[in-house]
Amino acid sequence: MTKIVHLLKLSVGTDDVADLAAWQADRRAQTEDGLPRHITRMWPKREDEILNGGSIYWVIKGVILCRQPIVRLDEYIGGDGIRRCAITCKPGLIRVAATPKRAFQGWRYLPVTDAPPDLPAGRQHEEALPPELSKALAAIGVR
């Protein structure tokens, strides 16, 4: 049986979950079929585990705040002719319990056991706290 693994990625340049959603709504951040994608240089070696139900967990200003189920990994050839990986996701962001995470380069694998839980359905559409406040609360154990 194939395991599941998630990806962890910094959302560089975004201020909050709404900002990430707005960036993904831009046609340049979408595939030809309208799905959001993130283009990265490295192709995940654990592709089968990712495509078995994995999500990309987004770190915004030092806090894991949301995730998106990954649909597929597409080949993307940039204008420079270099092969890259387009991580293609389901539209929409699922908010998760705020979890502090230090900065890192690229993406990382995130085991299912280490993934923060989704916020309850009734809290998915609440106005999000500023990332700095989410980070401070998470640091003292308040999610």
Beta strands, then each sheet from edge to edge (+ up, - down):
strand 1: 5-10
strand 2: 37-40
strand 3: 55-60
strand 4: 63-77
strand 5: 83-89
strand 6: 94-100
strand 7: 107-111
sheet 1: 2+ 5- 4+ 3- 1- 7+
sheet 2: 2+ 5- 4+ 6-
end
